[in-house]
Amino acid sequence: GTHNIDGDPLFVTGPHGDFYLSCKKLQGAKSPCVNAGDPAEPDWGFSLLTTRSDGKPDKRVLDMGYHYPRR
């Protein structure tokens, strides 16, 4: 379907689960799901959450994937 990514999401284990998105800073490669969400989507409080292994908040263009509480 539309708005799907065909590549490996590069999941890594983080403090709350097994499905954080890999970040270049920690794993050497950035997940294609980082900043890949709909740019028109409002924040809905996602800036208080993270999908990323480095724990940075999700802001601007949202990341694709489950959003965990920030550490």
SULGIBEL-V857591 format. One line per field, one symbol per residue. phi: phi as a letter, one per 30 degrees, with the letter a starting at -180 (. if undefined). psi: psi as a letter, one per 20 degrees, with the letter a starting at -180 (. if undefined). A space follows every 10 residues. Layout:
phi=???
psi=???
This chain:
phi=.dicccdddh dbdbdclcbd ddceeccibc ddddhcdddd dddhiddcbb ccddiddcbi ddddkdccdd d
psi=rqkqpirpil qrpahjajlq ppqhhhiiqp qiipkjaoii prgkjiiirq iqhijqqorc pqqqapoqqq .
